[in-house]
Amino acid sequence: MAPTVILQPAGRSLCDEPLRIAVRGLAPEQPVTLRAALRDEKGALFRAHARYRADAAGLLDLERAPALGGSFAGLEPMGLLWAMQPDRPFWRLIKRDVQTPFVVELEVLDGHDPEPGTLLARAVHERHFLSPGVRRVPVREGRVRATLFLPPGKGPRHWASGNFSRS
C-alpha cells in the first residue's frame, strides 16, 4: 500500500480549528520527513519541516509521535503549521484578505538526511478565516471605518422573561 496523508478535517478547516495530520502505509519504523509550505497573498513562501519515525504498524500520527528535529522537536501535533518561517528575512505571515484561504501543501519524504529522499505522499489543505455563510459588511460612519462580520441566518433571538409588574 502506498503511503497516504490523512487530514481531519479533510480538505478545508478554519484557521483556529485543530488539524489532525497522520500518514498511513509507511514501512514499520520508517524514518520520514514531513514538510509544510504556503504562500501569502504577496507570494512570500513560508515553510516548516520535521523528522519523524513511523510506529511498528507503519502509521505516523502527529498527535502521538514526537518530532525528532527540524523546525521544532517534541510532541507538537500542529507544529508544521505554527513553526512556518519565511524564506525572506524579517517577513511576517499576515492575512490581508480573510475571504480567501491560505493553501497549505504537505509532503512526506523518505528519510532524515539533510536532503530527504523520495516524495512518498502529498496533500493540500485550505485554512479558511470565515465560516461558510458569514457576511462581511463594510461600515463607514463619519471618520469610523470598520468591518462587521454577520453569521448566517436571522441571528439570535432575545426573549425577556421575569416579572415586570410593580409592587
DSSP file (Angstrom, degrees, kcal/mol; ACC not computed):
  #  RESIDUE AA STRUCTURE BP1 BP2  ACC     N-H-->O    O-->H-N    N-H-->O    O-->H-N    TCO  KAPPA ALPHA  PHI   PSI    X-CA   Y-CA   Z-CA
    1    1 A M              0   0    0      0, 0.0     3,-0.1     0, 0.0     0, 0.0   0.000 360.0 360.0 360.0 132.4    0.0    0.0    0.0
    2    2 A A        -     0   0    0      1,-0.1    24,-0.1    24,-0.0    22,-0.1  -0.482 360.0 -94.2 -74.3 145.3    1.3    3.4   -1.0
    3    3 A P        -     0   0    0      0, 0.0     2,-0.4     0, 0.0    22,-0.2  -0.298  43.8-164.9 -60.6 144.4    1.7    6.0    1.8
    4    4 A T  E     -A   24   0A   0     20,-2.8    20,-2.6   117,-0.1     2,-0.5  -0.997  17.4-132.6-134.6 136.0   -1.3    8.3    2.2
    5    5 A V  E     -A   23   0A   0     -2,-0.4     2,-0.5   117,-0.3    18,-0.2  -0.776  21.7-159.8 -86.6 128.7   -1.7   11.6    4.1
    6    6 A I  E     -A   22   0A   0     16,-3.2    16,-2.0    -2,-0.5     2,-0.4  -0.953   8.9-174.5-112.9 122.9   -4.8   11.7    6.3
    7    7 A L  E     -A   21   0A   0     -2,-0.5    14,-0.2    14,-0.2    12,-0.0  -0.957  17.3-133.6-118.1 133.5   -6.1   15.1    7.3
    8    8 A Q  E    S+A   20   0A   0     12,-2.0    12,-3.0    -2,-0.4     2,-0.2  -0.973 100.5  32.0-130.8 118.8   -9.0   15.7    9.7
    9    9 A P  S    S-     0   0    0      0, 0.0    -1,-0.2     0, 0.0     2,-0.2   0.527 107.2-134.8 -69.3 150.8  -11.0   17.7    8.8
   10   10 A A        -     0   0    0      1,-0.2     2,-2.0    -2,-0.2    -2,-0.1  -0.518  69.5  -5.3 -79.9 141.4  -10.3   16.7    5.2
   11   11 A G  S    S+     0   0    0    113,-0.2   115,-2.5    -2,-0.2     2,-0.3  -0.248 126.2  19.1  81.5 -52.7   -9.8   19.4    2.5
   12   12 A R  E     +c  126   0B   0     -2,-2.0     2,-0.3   113,-0.2   115,-0.2  -0.995  56.3 166.0-153.1 153.1  -10.5   22.5    4.5
   13   13 A S  E     -c  127   0B   0    113,-2.2   115,-3.4    -2,-0.3     2,-0.2  -0.972  42.0 -88.7-157.5 166.1  -10.8   23.9    8.0
   14   14 A L  E >   -c  128   0B   0     -2,-0.3     3,-1.9   113,-0.2   115,-0.2  -0.535  40.7-115.8 -78.8 151.7  -11.0   27.2    9.9
   15   15 A C  T 3  S+     0   0    0    113,-3.0   114,-0.1     1,-0.3    -1,-0.1   0.743 115.5  46.7 -62.9 -24.4   -7.7   28.7   10.8
   16   16 A D  T 3  S+     0   0    0    112,-0.2    -1,-0.3     2,-0.1   113,-0.1   0.296  93.3  99.1 -99.9  10.1   -8.4   28.4   14.6
   17   17 A E  S <  S-     0   0    0     -3,-1.9    -4,-0.0     1,-0.1     0, 0.0  -0.793  82.3-108.1 -97.0 135.9   -9.5   24.8   14.3
   18   18 A P        -     0   0    0      0, 0.0     2,-0.5     0, 0.0    -4,-0.1  -0.335  28.2-150.1 -60.7 143.4   -7.1   21.9   15.1
   19   19 A L        -     0   0    0     -6,-0.1     2,-0.5   -12,-0.0    -9,-0.0  -0.974   5.1-148.3-117.4 118.0   -5.9   20.0   12.1
   20   20 A R  E     -A    8   0A   0    -12,-3.0   -12,-2.0    -2,-0.5     2,-0.5  -0.760  15.2-166.5 -89.2 127.9   -5.1   16.3   12.7
   21   21 A I  E     +A    7   0A   0     -2,-0.5    41,-2.3    56,-0.2    42,-0.3  -0.958  16.1 156.6-119.6 129.3   -2.2   15.0   10.5
   22   22 A A  E     -AB   6  61A   0    -16,-2.0   -16,-3.2    -2,-0.5     2,-0.4  -0.970  27.9-146.4-144.9 159.1   -1.4   11.4   10.0
   23   23 A V  E     -AB   5  60A   0     37,-2.8    37,-2.7    -2,-0.3     2,-0.3  -0.995  16.7-169.4-130.4 126.2    0.4    9.2    7.4
   24   24 A R  E     +A    4   0A   0    -20,-2.6   -20,-2.8    -2,-0.4    35,-0.2  -0.843  61.2  41.4-112.8 149.8   -0.8    5.6    6.7
   25   25 A G  S    S+     0   0    0     -2,-0.3    34,-0.2    33,-0.3    -1,-0.2   0.625  73.4 137.8  94.0  14.5    1.0    3.0    4.7
   26   26 A L        -     0   0    0     32,-2.2    -1,-0.3    -3,-0.3     3,-0.1  -0.431  61.3 -96.0 -82.8 165.4    4.6    3.6    5.7
   27   27 A A    >   -     0   0    0      1,-0.1     3,-2.1    -2,-0.1    31,-0.2  -0.486  57.7 -80.1 -73.3 152.5    7.0    0.7    6.5
   28   28 A P  T 3  S-     0   0    0      0, 0.0    28,-0.2     0, 0.0    -1,-0.1  -0.333 114.9  -2.0 -56.6 131.7    7.3   -0.2   10.2
   29   29 A E  T 3  S+     0   0    0     26,-2.0    27,-0.1     1,-0.2    26,-0.1   0.664  92.2 168.3  61.6  19.4    9.6    2.2   12.0
   30   30 A Q    <   -     0   0    0     -3,-2.1    24,-2.5    25,-0.3     2,-0.4  -0.431  33.3-130.5 -66.9 129.7   10.3    4.1    8.7
   31   31 A P  E     +D   53   0B   0      0, 0.0    80,-2.7     0, 0.0     2,-0.3  -0.680  37.1 169.7 -79.9 132.8   12.1    7.4    9.1
   32   32 A V  E     -DE  52 110B   0     20,-2.3    20,-3.0    -2,-0.4     2,-0.4  -0.945  29.8-138.5-139.4 160.0   10.4   10.2    7.2
   33   33 A T  E     -DE  51 109B   0     76,-2.6    76,-3.0    -2,-0.3     2,-0.4  -0.987  15.8-155.8-118.7 129.7   10.5   14.0    6.9
   34   34 A L  E     -DE  50 108B   0     16,-2.8    16,-2.2    -2,-0.4     2,-0.4  -0.889  10.4-168.4-104.3 136.5    7.2   16.0    6.7
   35   35 A R  E     -DE  49 107B   0     72,-2.5    72,-2.6    -2,-0.4     2,-0.4  -0.965   5.5-168.3-124.3 142.1    7.3   19.4    5.1
   36   36 A A  E     +DE  48 106B   0     12,-2.7    12,-2.1    -2,-0.4     2,-0.3  -0.979  12.2 171.2-126.4 142.0    4.6   22.1    5.1
   37   37 A A  E     +DE  47 105B   0     68,-1.9    68,-3.0    -2,-0.4     2,-0.3  -0.997   7.4 170.3-148.9 149.2    4.6   25.2    2.9
   38   38 A L  E     -D   46   0B   0      8,-2.1     8,-2.8    -2,-0.3     2,-0.4  -0.979  23.8-133.9-151.1 158.9    2.2   28.0    2.0
   39   39 A R  E     -D   45   0B   0     64,-0.5    64,-0.4    -2,-0.3     6,-0.2  -0.947  20.8-136.4-113.9 136.1    2.5   31.3    0.1
   40   40 A D    >   -     0   0    0      4,-2.2     3,-1.9    -2,-0.4    55,-0.1  -0.188  40.4 -87.0 -79.1-178.2    1.0   34.5    1.5
   41   41 A E  T 3  S+     0   0    0     53,-0.4    -1,-0.1     1,-0.3    54,-0.1   0.671 129.7  52.7 -68.1 -15.8   -1.0   37.0   -0.6
   42   42 A K  T 3  S-     0   0    0      2,-0.1    -1,-0.3     0, 0.0    -2,-0.0   0.404 121.5-105.5 -97.5   1.8    2.2   38.7   -1.7
   43   43 A G    <   +     0   0    0     -3,-1.9     2,-0.2     1,-0.3    -2,-0.1   0.464  68.0 148.9  93.0   1.5    3.8   35.5   -2.9
   44   44 A A        -     0   0    0      1,-0.1    -4,-2.2    -5,-0.0     2,-0.4  -0.496  43.7-128.6 -71.5 138.8    6.2   35.0    0.0
   45   45 A L  E     -D   39   0B   0     -6,-0.2    42,-2.3    -2,-0.2     2,-0.4  -0.748  21.7-169.9 -93.7 132.5    7.0   31.4    0.8
   46   46 A F  E     +DF  38  86B   0     -8,-2.8    -8,-2.1    -2,-0.4     2,-0.3  -0.975  14.3 175.7-120.1 135.2    6.6   30.1    4.4
   47   47 A R  E     +DF  37  85B   0     38,-2.6    38,-2.7    -2,-0.4     2,-0.3  -0.962  17.2 177.7-142.1 155.6    7.9   26.6    5.3
   48   48 A A  E     -D   36   0B   0    -12,-2.1   -12,-2.7    -2,-0.3     2,-0.3  -0.972   8.1-174.1-147.6 155.6    8.4   24.2    8.1
   49   49 A H  E     -D   35   0B   0     -2,-0.3    22,-3.6   -14,-0.2    23,-0.4  -0.989   2.6-174.9-148.4 156.8    9.7   20.6    8.3
   50   50 A A  E     -DG  34  70B   0    -16,-2.2   -16,-2.8    -2,-0.3     2,-0.4  -0.992  21.6-127.9-152.6 149.1   10.1   17.9   10.9
   51   51 A R  E     +D   33   0B   0     18,-2.5    17,-3.6    -2,-0.3    18,-0.5  -0.819  33.7 170.1-100.5 137.2   11.6   14.4   11.1
   52   52 A Y  E     -D   32   0B   0    -20,-3.0   -20,-2.3    -2,-0.4     2,-0.4  -0.844  27.9-136.0-136.4 170.5    9.6   11.5   12.4
   53   53 A R  E     -D   31   0B   0     13,-0.3   -23,-0.1    -2,-0.3   -24,-0.1  -0.996  26.0-126.1-131.6 129.0    9.6    7.8   12.7
   54   54 A A        -     0   0    0    -24,-2.5     6,-0.2    -2,-0.4   -30,-0.1  -0.238  30.7-109.2 -65.4 160.0    6.5    5.6   11.9
   55   55 A D    >   -     0   0    0      4,-2.6   -26,-2.0   -27,-0.1     3,-1.8  -0.149  42.3 -83.1 -81.6-175.3    5.3    3.2   14.5
   56   56 A A  T 3  S+     0   0    0      1,-0.3    -1,-0.1   -28,-0.2    -2,-0.1   0.702 130.7  52.0 -65.1 -20.2    5.5   -0.6   14.3
   57   57 A A  T 3  S-     0   0    0      2,-0.2    -1,-0.3   -30,-0.1   -32,-0.2   0.418 120.5-105.8 -94.9   0.3    2.4   -0.7   12.2
   58   58 A G  S <  S+     0   0    0     -3,-1.8   -32,-2.2     1,-0.3     2,-0.4   0.713  78.2 131.8  82.4  20.8    3.7    1.8    9.7
   59   59 A L        -     0   0    0    -35,-0.2    -4,-2.6   -34,-0.2     2,-0.5  -0.871  39.7-165.0-107.7 139.3    1.4    4.6   11.0
   60   60 A L  E     +B   23   0A   0    -37,-2.7   -37,-2.8    -2,-0.4     2,-0.5  -0.964  10.5 176.8-122.6 112.7    2.6    8.1   11.8
   61   61 A D  E >>  -B   22   0A   0     -2,-0.5     4,-2.6   -39,-0.2     3,-2.3  -0.967  22.4-152.3-117.3 115.1    0.1   10.1   13.8
   62   62 A L  T 34 S+     0   0    0    -41,-2.3    14,-0.2    -2,-0.5    17,-0.1   0.648  94.7  64.8 -65.8 -13.6    1.4   13.6   14.8
   63   63 A E  T 34 S+     0   0    0    -42,-0.3    -1,-0.3     1,-0.1   -41,-0.1   0.669 118.9  23.7 -77.5 -16.3   -0.8   13.5   17.9
   64   64 A R  T <4 S+     0   0    0     -3,-2.3    -2,-0.2     1,-0.1    -1,-0.1   0.630 109.7  75.2-119.1 -23.9    1.2   10.6   19.2
   65   65 A A  S  < S-     0   0    0     -4,-2.6    11,-0.3     9,-0.0     2,-0.2  -0.823  71.2-138.2-101.0 123.6    4.6   10.8   17.5
   66   66 A P        -     0   0    0      0, 0.0   -13,-0.3     0, 0.0     9,-0.3  -0.512  24.6-110.2 -76.3 145.7    7.1   13.4   18.7
   67   67 A A  B     -I   74   0C   0      7,-3.0     7,-2.7    -2,-0.2   -15,-0.2  -0.577  20.2-151.9 -70.3 135.8    9.1   15.3   16.1
   68   68 A L        -     0   0    0    -17,-3.6     2,-0.3     1,-0.3   -16,-0.1   0.432  63.9 -52.5 -90.9  -0.6   12.8   14.2   16.3
   69   69 A G  S    S+     0   0    0    -18,-0.5   -18,-2.5     3,-0.4     2,-0.4  -0.868  83.2 104.0 149.7 178.9   14.1   17.5   15.0
   70   70 A G  B    S-G   50   0B   0     -2,-0.3   -20,-0.2   -20,-0.2     3,-0.1  -0.971 100.1  -7.0 118.5-133.3   13.7   20.0   12.2
   71   71 A S  S    S-     0   0    0    -22,-3.6     2,-0.3    -2,-0.4    -1,-0.2   0.674 140.5  -2.8 -72.1 -17.2   11.8   23.3   12.6
   72   72 A F        -     0   0    0    -23,-0.4    -3,-0.4    -3,-0.1     2,-0.3  -0.945  69.2-139.8-160.3 170.6   10.7   22.1   16.1
   73   73 A A        +     0   0    0     -2,-0.3    -5,-0.2    -5,-0.1     2,-0.1  -0.974  54.0  35.2-140.2 154.6   11.1   19.0   18.3
   74   74 A G  B    S-I   67   0C   0     -7,-2.7    -7,-3.0    -2,-0.3     2,-1.2  -0.436 102.3 -27.8 100.7-174.7    8.8   17.1   20.6
   75   75 A L  S    S+     0   0    0     -9,-0.3   -12,-0.1    -2,-0.1    -2,-0.1  -0.670  72.2 145.6 -82.8  98.4    5.1   16.3   20.6
   76   76 A E    >   -     0   0    0     -2,-1.2     3,-2.2   -11,-0.3     4,-0.3  -0.786  27.5-170.9-136.2  86.8    3.6   19.2   18.7
   77   77 A P  T 3  S+     0   0    0      0, 0.0   -56,-0.2     0, 0.0     3,-0.2   0.774  91.6  31.2 -55.7 -29.5    0.6   17.9   16.6
   78   78 A M  T >> S+     0   0    0      1,-0.1     4,-2.0     2,-0.1     3,-1.6   0.121  83.4 117.2-113.9  20.5    0.3   21.3   14.8
   79   79 A G  H <>  +     0   0    0     -3,-2.2     4,-2.2     1,-0.3    -1,-0.1   0.825  67.6  64.1 -57.2 -34.4    3.9   22.2   14.8
   80   80 A L  H 34 S+     0   0    0     -4,-0.3    -1,-0.3    -3,-0.2   -44,-0.1   0.759 110.1  40.3 -63.5 -22.4    4.2   22.1   11.0
   81   81 A L  H X4 S+     0   0    0     -3,-1.6     3,-1.1     2,-0.1    -2,-0.2   0.901 119.1  40.3 -89.9 -50.1    1.7   25.0   10.9
   82   82 A W  H 3< S+     0   0    0     -4,-2.0    -2,-0.2     1,-0.2    -3,-0.2   0.744 111.2  58.2 -75.1 -19.5    2.9   27.2   13.8
   83   83 A A  T 3< S+     0   0    0     -4,-2.2    -1,-0.2    -5,-0.3   -34,-0.1   0.414  73.6 131.5 -90.5   3.9    6.6   26.7   13.1
   84   84 A M    <   -     0   0    0     -3,-1.1   -36,-0.2   -36,-0.1     9,-0.1  -0.312  37.3-166.8 -60.2 135.2    6.5   28.0    9.5
   85   85 A Q  E     -F   47   0B   0    -38,-2.7   -38,-2.6     7,-0.1     2,-0.1  -0.918  20.9-109.5-122.5 149.4    9.2   30.6    8.8
   86   86 A P  E     -F   46   0B   0      0, 0.0   -40,-0.2     0, 0.0     4,-0.1  -0.433   8.7-140.3 -76.9 151.1    9.5   32.9    5.8
   87   87 A D  S    S+     0   0    0    -42,-2.3   -41,-0.1    -2,-0.1   -43,-0.0   0.802  91.6  71.2 -73.7 -30.3   12.1   32.5    3.1
   88   88 A R  S >  S-     0   0    0    -43,-0.4     3,-1.3     1,-0.1     2,-0.0  -0.714  97.5-109.7 -86.8 134.7   12.5   36.3    3.1
   89   89 A P  T 3  S+     0   0    0      0, 0.0     3,-0.1     0, 0.0    -2,-0.1  -0.361  96.6   7.1 -64.2 142.4   14.2   37.8    6.2
   90   90 A F  T 3  S+     0   0    0      1,-0.2     2,-0.3    -4,-0.1    -2,-0.0   0.633  92.2 142.4  64.7  18.2   12.0   39.8    8.6
   91   91 A W    <   -     0   0    0     -3,-1.3     2,-0.4    -5,-0.0    -1,-0.2  -0.671  36.6-151.4 -88.6 144.4    8.8   38.8    6.7
   92   92 A R        -     0   0    0     -2,-0.3     2,-0.9    -3,-0.1    -7,-0.1  -0.902  18.6-119.9-117.2 146.2    5.6   38.2    8.7
   93   93 A L        +     0   0    0     -2,-0.4     2,-0.4    -9,-0.1    -9,-0.0  -0.747  45.3 167.3 -84.1 107.0    2.7   35.9    7.9
   94   94 A I        -     0   0    0     -2,-0.9     2,-0.7     0, 0.0   -53,-0.4  -0.986  33.0-138.0-126.6 130.1   -0.2   38.3    7.8
   95   95 A K        +     0   0    0     -2,-0.4     3,-0.2     1,-0.2    -2,-0.0  -0.794  26.2 171.4 -88.6 115.9   -3.7   37.5    6.4
   96   96 A R  S    S+     0   0    0     -2,-0.7     2,-0.6     1,-0.3    -1,-0.2   0.808  70.2  40.6 -94.2 -35.5   -4.8   40.6    4.4
   97   97 A D    >   -     0   0    0      1,-0.1     3,-1.6     3,-0.1    -1,-0.3  -0.898  62.0-173.1-119.4 101.1   -8.0   39.2    2.8
   98   98 A V  T 3  S+     0   0    0     -2,-0.6    31,-0.6     1,-0.3    32,-0.1   0.546  79.0  72.5 -72.6  -4.7   -9.9   37.0    5.2
   99   99 A Q  T 3  S+     0   0    0     30,-0.1    -1,-0.3    29,-0.1    31,-0.1   0.579  94.0  59.3 -85.4  -9.2  -12.3   36.0    2.4
  100  100 A T  S <  S-     0   0    0     -3,-1.6     2,-0.1    28,-0.0    -3,-0.1  -0.918  83.3-126.2-117.9 147.1   -9.6   33.7    0.8
  101  101 A P        -     0   0    0      0, 0.0     2,-0.4     0, 0.0    27,-0.2  -0.418  17.4-114.6 -86.1 162.9   -7.9   30.8    2.5
  102  102 A F  E     - H   0 127B   0     25,-2.2    25,-3.1    -2,-0.1     2,-0.7  -0.822  31.1-139.6 -84.5 136.6   -4.2   30.0    2.9
  103  103 A V  E     - H   0 126B   0     -2,-0.4     2,-0.5   -64,-0.4   -64,-0.5  -0.903  16.6-161.0-103.8 115.1   -3.4   26.9    0.9
  104  104 A V  E     - H   0 125B   0     21,-3.3    21,-2.7    -2,-0.7     2,-0.5  -0.832   2.3-156.4 -99.8 127.9   -1.1   24.6    2.9
  105  105 A E  E     -EH  37 124B   0    -68,-3.0   -68,-1.9    -2,-0.5     2,-0.4  -0.909   8.9-165.3-103.9 128.1    0.9   21.9    1.0
  106  106 A L  E     -EH  36 123B   0     17,-3.1    17,-2.4    -2,-0.5     2,-0.4  -0.937   5.5-173.7-114.6 135.0    2.1   18.9    3.0
  107  107 A E  E     -EH  35 122B   0    -72,-2.6   -72,-2.5    -2,-0.4     2,-0.5  -0.971  15.2-153.0-129.2 144.1    4.7   16.5    1.7
  108  108 A V  E     -EH  34 121B   0     13,-2.7    12,-3.3    -2,-0.4    13,-1.3  -0.978  20.3-173.9-114.8 122.2    6.0   13.2    3.1
  109  109 A L  E     -EH  33 119B   0    -76,-3.0   -76,-2.6    -2,-0.5     2,-0.3  -0.900  27.2-109.3-119.2 146.7    9.6   12.4    2.1
  110  110 A D  E    S+E   32   0B   0      8,-2.4     7,-3.0    -2,-0.3   -78,-0.2  -0.529  76.1   2.6 -73.5 133.1   11.6    9.2    2.8
  111  111 A G  S    S-     0   0    0    -80,-2.7   -59,-0.2    -2,-0.3    -2,-0.1  -0.108  70.1-100.6  91.2 177.4   14.5    9.5    5.3
  112  112 A H        +     0   0    0      3,-0.1    -1,-0.1   -61,-0.1   -80,-0.1   0.319  66.1 130.6-122.6   1.8   16.1   12.1    7.6
  113  113 A D  S    S-     0   0    0      2,-0.2     4,-0.0    -3,-0.1     0, 0.0  -0.042  78.1 -98.8 -56.8 163.3   19.1   13.2    5.6
  114  114 A P  S    S+     0   0    0      0, 0.0    -1,-0.1     0, 0.0     0, 0.0   0.870 127.4  36.7 -52.5 -35.6   19.7   16.9    5.2
  115  115 A E  S    S-     0   0    0      0, 0.0    -2,-0.2     0, 0.0    -3,-0.1  -0.876  99.1-141.8-115.0  96.1   18.1   16.5    1.8
  116  116 A P        -     0   0    0      0, 0.0    -5,-0.2     0, 0.0     3,-0.1  -0.061  17.5-122.3 -57.2 161.3   15.4   13.9    2.3
  117  117 A G        +     0   0    0     -7,-3.0    -6,-0.1     1,-0.2     3,-0.1   0.532  59.7   0.8 -82.2-136.6   14.7   11.3   -0.4
  118  118 A T        -     0   0    0     -9,-0.2    -8,-2.4     1,-0.1     2,-0.5  -0.135  69.0-111.6 -60.1 141.1   11.8   10.3   -2.5
  119  119 A L  E     + H   0 109B   0    -10,-0.2   -10,-0.2     1,-0.2    -1,-0.1  -0.652  37.3 177.1 -71.9 120.1    8.4   12.1   -2.3
  120  120 A L  E     -     0   0B   0    -12,-3.3     2,-0.3    -2,-0.5   -11,-0.2   0.800  59.6  -7.1 -96.5 -35.5    6.1    9.4   -0.8
  121  121 A A  E     - H   0 108B   0    -13,-1.3   -13,-2.7  -117,-0.1    -1,-0.3  -0.986  56.1-162.9-159.9 159.1    2.8   11.3   -0.4
  122  122 A R  E     + H   0 107B   0     -2,-0.3     2,-0.3   -15,-0.2  -117,-0.3  -0.993   6.8 179.4-147.9 147.6    1.4   14.8   -0.8
  123  123 A A  E     - H   0 106B   0    -17,-2.4   -17,-3.1    -2,-0.3     2,-0.4  -0.986  15.4-147.3-147.4 154.7   -1.8   16.6    0.4
  124  124 A V  E     - H   0 105B   0     -2,-0.3     2,-0.4   -19,-0.2  -113,-0.2  -0.981  16.9-176.9-124.3 136.9   -3.2   20.1    0.1
  125  125 A H  E     - H   0 104B   0    -21,-2.7   -21,-3.3    -2,-0.4     2,-0.5  -0.998  18.2-139.6-137.3 137.0   -5.4   21.7    2.8
  126  126 A E  E     -cH  12 103B   0   -115,-2.5  -113,-2.2    -2,-0.4     2,-0.7  -0.840   8.2-157.2 -98.1 129.7   -7.2   25.1    2.8
  127  127 A R  E     -cH  13 102B   0    -25,-3.1   -25,-2.2    -2,-0.5  -113,-0.2  -0.914  19.3-162.1-106.2 107.0   -7.1   27.1    6.1
  128  128 A H  E     -c   14   0B   0   -115,-3.4  -113,-3.0    -2,-0.7  -112,-0.2  -0.494  21.6-159.5 -92.0 158.1  -10.1   29.5    6.0
  129  129 A F  S    S+     0   0    0    -31,-0.6     2,-0.4  -115,-0.2   -30,-0.1   0.475  77.4  51.9-113.5  -9.0  -10.7   32.6    8.1
  130  130 A L  S    S-     0   0    0    -32,-0.1    -1,-0.2   -31,-0.1     3,-0.1  -0.994  81.2-123.2-129.3 137.2  -14.5   32.8    7.7
  131  131 A S    >   -     0   0    0     -2,-0.4     3,-1.8     1,-0.1    -2,-0.1  -0.413  49.8 -82.2 -68.5 153.4  -17.1   30.1    8.3
  132  132 A P  T 3  S+     0   0    0      0, 0.0    -1,-0.1     0, 0.0     3,-0.1  -0.326 116.8  21.0 -57.0 136.6  -19.4   29.4    5.4
  133  133 A G  T 3  S+     0   0    0      1,-0.3     2,-0.2    18,-0.1    20,-0.1   0.282  84.0 139.4  89.4 -10.2  -22.2   31.9    5.1
  134  134 A V    <   -     0   0    0     -3,-1.8     2,-0.4    17,-0.1    -1,-0.3  -0.500  43.8-143.4 -69.5 132.1  -20.6   34.6    7.1
  135  135 A R  E     -J  150   0D   0     15,-2.9    15,-2.7    -2,-0.2     2,-0.6  -0.801   2.7-148.1 -99.5 140.0  -21.3   38.0    5.6
  136  136 A R  E     -J  149   0D   0     -2,-0.4    13,-0.2    13,-0.2    11,-0.0  -0.932  17.5-174.4-107.5 118.0  -18.7   40.8    5.6
  137  137 A V  E     -J  148   0D   0     11,-3.3    11,-3.1    -2,-0.6     2,-0.2  -0.948  18.6-138.1-119.4 114.9  -20.2   44.3    5.8
  138  138 A P  E     -J  147   0D   0      0, 0.0     2,-0.5     0, 0.0     9,-0.2  -0.487  18.1-151.4 -67.9 140.3  -18.0   47.4    5.5
  139  139 A V  E     +J  146   0D   0      7,-2.9     7,-2.1    -2,-0.2     2,-0.4  -0.967  18.8 173.5-117.9 126.1  -19.1   50.1    8.0
  140  140 A R  E     +J  145   0D   0     -2,-0.5     2,-0.4     5,-0.2     5,-0.2  -0.955  10.9 153.1-133.7 112.8  -18.5   53.8    7.2
  141  141 A E  E >  S-J  144   0D   0      3,-1.7     3,-2.4    -2,-0.4     2,-0.3  -0.892  70.1 -52.7-143.0 107.8  -19.9   56.4    9.5
  142  142 A G  T 3  S-     0   0    0     -2,-0.4    -1,-0.0     1,-0.3     0, 0.0  -0.460 123.6 -18.3  60.7-124.1  -18.1   59.8    9.7
  143  143 A R  T 3  S+     0   0    0     -2,-0.3     2,-0.4    -3,-0.1    -1,-0.3   0.418 112.9 110.3 -92.4   0.9  -14.5   59.0   10.4
  144  144 A V  E <   -J  141   0D   0     -3,-2.4    -3,-1.7     2,-0.0     2,-0.4  -0.634  43.1-178.4 -81.3 130.3  -15.2   55.5   11.6
  145  145 A R  E     +J  140   0D   0     -2,-0.4     2,-0.3    -5,-0.2    -5,-0.2  -0.995  21.2 137.5-127.8 123.5  -14.0   52.7    9.3
  146  146 A A  E     -J  139   0D   0     -7,-2.1    -7,-2.9    -2,-0.4     2,-0.4  -0.913  44.0-123.2-153.1 175.9  -14.8   49.1   10.3
  147  147 A T  E     -J  138   0D   0     -2,-0.3     2,-0.5    -9,-0.2    -2,-0.0  -0.999  17.1-155.1-132.5 130.8  -15.9   45.7    9.1
  148  148 A L  E     -J  137   0D   0    -11,-3.1   -11,-3.3    -2,-0.4     2,-0.6  -0.911   5.2-156.5-105.8 128.2  -18.9   43.9   10.6
  149  149 A F  E     -J  136   0D   0     -2,-0.5   -13,-0.2   -13,-0.2   -15,-0.1  -0.929  11.9-166.5-106.8 118.4  -19.0   40.1   10.2
  150  150 A L  E     -J  135   0D   0    -15,-2.7   -15,-2.9    -2,-0.6     3,-0.1  -0.889  15.9-129.4-109.5 131.2  -22.5   38.7   10.4
  151  151 A P        -     0   0    0      0, 0.0   -17,-0.1     0, 0.0   -18,-0.1  -0.306  38.8 -89.4 -70.7 160.9  -23.3   35.0   10.9
  152  152 A P  S    S+     0   0    0      0, 0.0     3,-0.3     0, 0.0     2,-0.1  -0.289  89.3  31.3 -67.3 157.4  -25.7   33.2    8.5
  153  153 A G  S    S-     0   0    0      1,-0.2   -20,-0.0   -20,-0.1     0, 0.0  -0.373 109.5 -52.9  92.5-171.6  -29.4   33.2    9.4
  154  154 A K  S    S-     0   0    0      1,-0.2    -1,-0.2    -2,-0.1     0, 0.0   0.593  80.0-125.8 -82.8 -11.8  -31.6   35.6   11.3
  155  155 A G        -     0   0    0     -3,-0.3    -1,-0.2     2,-0.1     2,-0.0  -0.320  46.8 -27.1  94.0-180.0  -29.3   35.8   14.3
  156  156 A P        -     0   0    0      0, 0.0     2,-0.5     0, 0.0    -3,-0.0  -0.326  55.4-134.5 -72.2 151.6  -30.1   35.2   18.0
  157  157 A R        -     0   0    0     -2,-0.0     2,-0.6     2,-0.0    -2,-0.1  -0.910  13.2-150.4-105.9 131.7  -33.5   35.8   19.4
  158  158 A H        -     0   0    0     -2,-0.5     2,-0.5     2,-0.0     0, 0.0  -0.901  13.7-171.9-105.5 121.6  -33.7   37.7   22.7
  159  159 A W        -     0   0    0     -2,-0.6     2,-0.4     2,-0.0    -2,-0.0  -0.937  14.2-142.3-114.4 131.8  -36.6   36.8   24.9
  160  160 A A        +     0   0    0     -2,-0.5     2,-0.3     2,-0.0    -2,-0.0  -0.732  25.6 174.6 -89.5 140.8  -37.4   38.7   28.0
  161  161 A S        +     0   0    0     -2,-0.4     2,-0.2     2,-0.1    -2,-0.0  -0.958  27.2  63.7-140.4 161.1  -38.6   36.8   31.0
  162  162 A G  S    S-     0   0    0     -2,-0.3     2,-0.7     2,-0.0    -2,-0.0  -0.632  85.2 -53.2 119.4-177.6  -39.5   37.5   34.5
  163  163 A N        +     0   0    0     -2,-0.2    -2,-0.1     1,-0.1     0, 0.0  -0.882  44.0 174.2-102.9 114.6  -42.0   39.6   36.4
  164  164 A F        +     0   0    0     -2,-0.7     2,-0.2     2,-0.1    -1,-0.1   0.243  40.7 115.3-104.8  12.6  -42.1   43.2   35.3
  165  165 A S        -     0   0    0      1,-0.1     2,-0.3     2,-0.0    -2,-0.1  -0.513  66.2-118.1 -82.7 152.3  -45.0   44.4   37.4
  166  166 A R              0   0    0     -2,-0.2    -1,-0.1     1,-0.1    -2,-0.1  -0.654 360.0 360.0 -86.4 144.2  -44.6   47.0   40.1
  167  167 A S              0   0    0     -2,-0.3    -1,-0.1     0, 0.0    -2,-0.0   0.430 360.0 360.0 -97.4 360.0  -45.4   46.0   43.7
